[in-house]
C-alpha cells in the first residue's frame, strides 16, 4: 500500500505472528520520516516482509494493529469490521426489543484497537482511545450508518478525555450524526434506564454488568439489599424486580444518587422499598449495624489504573471486602467485583480470600463472574479481560 513504513528489529515480529495487536517502541528499528500520530503505517520485519498495518502513535505502544493482511484501511475496511461485530451481537442475543443497550465495538476484542462504541436504542456513543481512531471518526461514522441502517439515528462522539493527552487533536464532545430530540432512555433485559452520555461517566451507563445484574435478580427475593457504588442504579432496579424486601443504593457522588433515583423511579414509581444515599462506601459500612443486609453488591471503580498501583489496590479490595463480610447477615450473599485490568482474577481472589480470613467467617464461592459476551476477549490479546467478580455465601 501507499502507507509509510515501520521496520522492526530482528525477531521482533514474533508476537505479531501470534496476532498480538500491539507493537512496542522497543521493537522498532527504523521508521519513515515525518510520521504523524494517528496515521496508518505498514509494518515490515527486519527481512522486509509485510507483517501488519495499524495506527501509528507516540508512546510505549507505537502501533496498534488493524490488519495482518496488506490492505487499505478505508470505508470498506471499517464496514467489514463493524458488520462482523454487529453479527456477533445479534448472535449472542443482545439486539432485541427487550434489550437495546449493548457494546457494539470493544476495542481489541473486536479487532479495532482504540475504538469503543456503545449502543443505547437509536443512539451510538463512540469513544476514541487513539489518535488513529479519532482521525478515522467520520469514515467510521459512515460505516456505522451503513451497517446499522435506520436503527441508528444519532452518534455522540465522546473522546475529550479518552484521547492520549499528547495529541492536541481538538476533539470536542458532540453529535456527529443527528442530535435533535434524542431520547436517552434505553432498555436492558426489559428494564428501562436513562443513559446520560452527555454528563455521565464513560459512555453513560455500565453495560458490562448486564448479566451479573440478571444473576443478582435471581437472588434478591425477600432480601435486604445494599448496592454499594451504585452509579446509575443498575443492580438496584434488578434487585427490586427480583422481589427484594428493601434496597439501599450508595454512591459518594450526589449526581450518581440522583441518576439512581431517576432510574428506579422509571421502573418502579413511588416504590418505598428503595432509598439512595450519597456517602463514602467505607464510612457507610463502618456505621452499618451487623446483619442489616443479607445481599451486598460491591462494584467499586478501578482501584488500580496502572501496574504501579497494584499493591495499594489489593489492600483496598481487601479492606472493602472485609468491611462488607464483617457486616453481612448470616446466610448473606456478597457480589464483589473488580474492573481493574491490571488486577488478575487470581490476584483479586487472593484479596477476597485475605478479607475472609480477617473476618474469620465461613465463606463459599457460588459463582465466578466476568464481562459479558458483548465485551469479547480477543484470544490473542488476553489483556482485554478486565472484569471479574465473585458471588460469595457468607455463613
Ligand atoms: N455498579 C455500577 C457501576 C459503578 S462505577 C453500575 O452497575 O452501573 C463506580 C462508582 O463508584 C461511581 O459511580 C463512583 O461515583 C463511585 N465511588 C467512587 N468512590 C467511591 C467511594 N469511596 N464510596 C462510594 N462510592 C464511590
Boltz pocket constraint, residues with backbone or C-beta under 6 A from the ligand:
constraints:
  - pocket:
      binder: B
      contacts: [[A, 205], [A, 206], [A, 209], [A, 228], [A, 229], [A, 230], [A, 231], [A, 232], [A, 233], [A, 234], [A, 235], [A, 250], [A, 251], [A, 252], [A, 253], [A, 256], [A, 279], [A, 280], [A, 281], [A, 282], [A, 299], [A, 300], [A, 301]]
      max_distance: 6.0
